């Protein structure tokens, strides 16, 4: 499932430029539908290591 989400985000990212907040929000919305939404999964979907993502 995560691979499908990453592929969707890559498709969106290749068609137009989005900022990090939009990518994070999109990831969260898609992961919420699967009940698999966590900081670690969102970070992986946007291409960051989970411990490197700083959400305040």
C-alpha positions in Angstrom: 0.0 0.0 0.0 2.8 2.4 0.8 4.4 1.8 -2.6 1.1 2.9 -4.2 1.0 6.1 -2.2 4.6 6.9 -3.0 3.9 6.3 -6.7 0.8 8.6 -6.5 2.9 11.4 -4.8 5.7 11.0 -7.5 3.1 11.4 -10.2 1.7 14.6 -8.6 5.2 15.9 -8.0 6.3 15.4 -11.6 3.3 17.3 -13.1 3.7 20.4 -11.0 5.8 21.9 -8.2 4.4 21.4 -4.7 5.8 22.5 -1.4 6.6 20.1 1.4 3.5 21.0 3.4 1.2 20.0 0.5 3.1 16.6 0.1 2.8 16.0 3.8 -0.9 16.8 3.8 -1.5 14.6 0.8 0.3 11.7 2.4 -1.6 12.1 5.6 -4.9 12.1 3.8 -4.1 8.9 1.9 -2.7 7.2 4.9 -5.6 8.1 7.1 -7.9 6.2 4.6 -5.8 3.1 5.3 -5.6 3.5 9.1 -1.8 3.4 8.6 -1.1 7.1 9.3 1.9 7.7 11.5 4.8 10.1 11.5 7.1 7.3 10.3 4.9 6.4 7.4 4.3 10.0 6.3 8.0 10.6 6.5 8.7 7.6 4.3 6.1 8.7 1.8 7.7 12.1 1.3 11.2 10.6 1.1 12.5 11.6 4.6 13.9 9.4 7.3 11.4 9.3 10.2 13.8 10.6 12.7 14.8 13.6 10.5 11.3 14.9 10.1 10.6 17.8 12.4 7.0 18.4 13.0 6.2 21.0 15.7 
